[in-house]
Amino acid sequence: MQDSLRASDPVPRVKLWTMFENMPKNWNAWGKNVFRKERAAEWAWVGGLTLLTIVTDDATYTPADKFYKSSNDAKYGSDFAAEIGDGRTQFMLAGAFAAYGLAFEDNKAFNTGSQIVQAVFASGALIQVLKHVTGRQSPFVRTTPTGVWNFFPNQVDYHRFVPHYDAYPSGHICTSLATVIVISENYPDNKWVKPIGYTLTTLVGLGMLNNGIHWISDYPLGLFIGYYFGKLAAHPEGFDWAANAEGARVKVSILPTVQADGGGLMLSVRF
């Protein structure tokens, strides 16, 4: 944290409850700005990639499932990678930043920890609303090649049989990317943050594909939401949506993967 801010620097340390105060502001900013015409190209990418990967979901999940079941090592590695995005890692990172900030009077580190929690909760709440609306089956319980979509499912059934309804969009991939964005925005001089963060986010996606928690098509919208809520949390003074639209460079690729007993495709997104 070589470019950290000390307590004597002009940026003050946020209060413990600031993260909760900022979440409604994030939801409001998201709703007001993300559906503007300036974001049309981004939504076209998200929609196009989602449709493309839905068509190929059976082709990508089938070999991934075979790989997952091929050995205990494959199962362990996939489950471990998926768990990186389950929230515990993100909260552990947030706690580490906050503890470092308190111990060494480093305001930026403390604020980064607060912003990680804010981004995870704010984006996670939106993801949960969308899951409860779309009602998509997870791959490991699928009854059709690409999973049934049961829009506006019965909420009692949803909570009794969660994997049958909660695949879309991916909360794991969303919170993983949101955390990377918060850290990279606070520490722009640390050039290793993004490569490592994006690599770990990709591993989360592969792990969840292998163990059948998610389809690849669950990822584009999750990445989109995670990216912007990470930006919103990292810029409490106000995120410049216009500048981001002009300066954004989103690189999207569909990469082939080679696994035991088959191959498939993996979505890769870099900002």
N, C-alpha and C positions, 0 to 999 in steps of 0.2 A: 504494500500500500504506500508506495514511494511518494505519491503526490497527495498524501492525506492532508486534511485541514486540522489544525490544532484548535484547542478551546479559545485561544486568543485571536483566531482568524474571524473575519467578518460574518461568516455563515454560522448562525446559532444552531445549537442542538435542538432537535424537535422534541416535543413532549411525548410521553408514552402513548397518549391517546390520539396524537395527531394522525396516525395511520387510519384510525376509524373515522375521524372527522373528514379526511380527504376522500374516502371511498365514494360517498354520494356525489362529490364533485367530479370524480372520475367517471362515474356512470352518466352524469349529466353531460360532460364534455364528449364522451363517446357517442351518446345519442344525438347530440347536436351537430357533430362534425363528421362522423364516419359514413353517413349516408348522403353527404354532399356530392355534387357532380364531380368535384375534384378527385373523389375516390373511386370513380366509375371504373377506371382501368384496373385498379386493385381488386375490386369486386369481380371484374371479368376474369382476372387470373384465378381468384379463389373459386368462383363458380365453374370455370372451365376445367381446372385441375380436379375439382371434386367430381364432376361428371366423368372425366377421363378415367380417374382411378376407380370410380364405382364400377365402370364397365370391366375393368381388369381385376377387381377385388378377388374373385374366385381364383384367377390365375396366379395372383401373388400370395394369397393365403394358403393355398393347398401345399406348395413346396415348403413354405415356412412352417406349417403344421407338421409336415414330415420331418423336417430338421429338428423341431422342438422335441419330437418323440423318438428321435434317433439315438439319443444317449442321455445319461444323467448329466454329463457336462453341458450339453446343449440346453437342457432344461434349466440347470442352475444358472448358466450364463445369461440366458434370456430373462429369467425371472429377476436376476440381480439388476440387469440393465433397466427393466421396466420399473423396478422399485426406486430408481433414481428420480423418477418423476412423480412419485406418489404423495408428495407434500412434505414428508419427513426430512428429506435432504434439503429442501428449500428452507424449511424452518430452522434446521440445524445451521445452515449458512447464515441465515438472518441472526440467529443467536450468537454465532461466532463474531460477526461484524459488530453487533451491539456490545458484546463483552469486550472486544478489543477497543472499541470506542470509549467505553467507560474506564477501562484499565489505563489507557494511554492518553486520555483526554483528547480523543480524535473525533471531532464532530462529524466529519464526513463518513467515517466508518459506522458510527452509531446511526446516522441518518440512512445510510444504505441498508442496514438491517431493518429499520422501520419500513423503508420503501419496498423491500422484498415482501414482507408480510402484507403490506397494503396491496401490492400487485397481485399476489397469490389469492387473497380473499376477494378482491374486487373482480378479477377475471374469472375466478372460480364460481362466484355467484351467478354471473352471466352464463357460464358454461352449464351450470346445473339447470337453469331455466330452459335452455335450449335442449338439453337432454330430456327433460320432462315433457317437452313439446314434440320432439321428433320420434322418440320411442324406438330407436333402432336396435336390432339384435346384435350382440357381440358375436364374433366369428365362432367361438368355441361352443356356442349353443344354437348356431344357425339352423334354420329349417328350410332355407332356400340358398342357392349358391352365393348370393351376395347379401343375405340377411333381410328379414322383414322390417319394414318401417311401419310402425303403428302410431300414427300421429295422434297427439292428445290422448295418450293411453289412460286407462283407469288407474288412478294414483294408488289405490290399494294393491292392485296387481303389480304396479311398478315396484313398490317397496317390498313385496313378497318375492318377486322374481327379477331382481335388479338387472342381471346380465342380459335379460331378454329385451331391455328397453333403453339402456344407458350408453350405447356405443358412441353416438354422434352428438356433438363433436368431442374430440379428445381433451380432457382436462389435464392429463399428464403432460402432453406435448405443449399445451398452452402455458402451464405454470413453469415448465422447464425453460421455455424461451423467455417468458416474462422476467424470470430471475436473471438470465444471462443479460438481457437488455438493461435492467436496473444496474447491475454491476458494471457493465461496459460503459454506460452513460456517466457513471460516477468516477470511473477510472479510465478515461480515454487514452492515457499515455501507456497503459499496460496492454501492449498489443497482443499478448497471449490470451487475454480473456475471451475474445470472440472465437478464435479457432478451437480452444478447448471447450468452451460453452456450446458451440454448434455441434462439435463432435459428440459430446455427451447427450445433447438433445436428439441427434440422429440415432444414437445407441438406444435411447429410451423408445424411440419409434420402432426400431427393429425388434427390441425385446417384446413390446406389446403386440406386434404383428405375429411374432413366433408363438407366443403363448395364448394367442387368440382373444386378447382383451379388446383389440382394436383392428379395424381395417385401415388400409392406407388412406382411403377417402375420408376418414375421420380427422385427418391431420391438417389439410389446408386452412379450414376455418379456425381450428384451434391455434395454429401458428399466427394467423392474422390477428386474432383477439389477444393472444399473449404478447405479440409485438407492441401493439398500441397501448395496452394497459401497463406494460413495462415502461414505455416512454412517458405515459401520464404520471406514473408514480415517481419516476426519476426527475420530473420537472414540475414540482409543486407550485412554482411561481407562474406556470402557464406553459403548456406545450405549444410550439409554433407549428400548427398543422400545415400552413401554407409553405413554409420553408422545407418541411419534411417531404411534401409532395414534389417540390422542385428538385430536392437533393437526393431523394431516395433512389437506391440502385438495388433492385430486388433481382437476384439471380435464382431461377428455378430450373431444376433439372430432374428428369426421371432416370435414375441410375439402375443398371442391372445388378442383381445380387446373385451370387452363386452359393448354394447351400446343398447339404446332403440330399440326394435323391431329387434334385431339381433346382430351378432358379426362379427368379421373379424380378420385381421392380421395387425400387425404393425412392420415395419422394425426398429431394434435397432442396432446401430453401436457405439462401444466404442473404443477409441484409448488409 
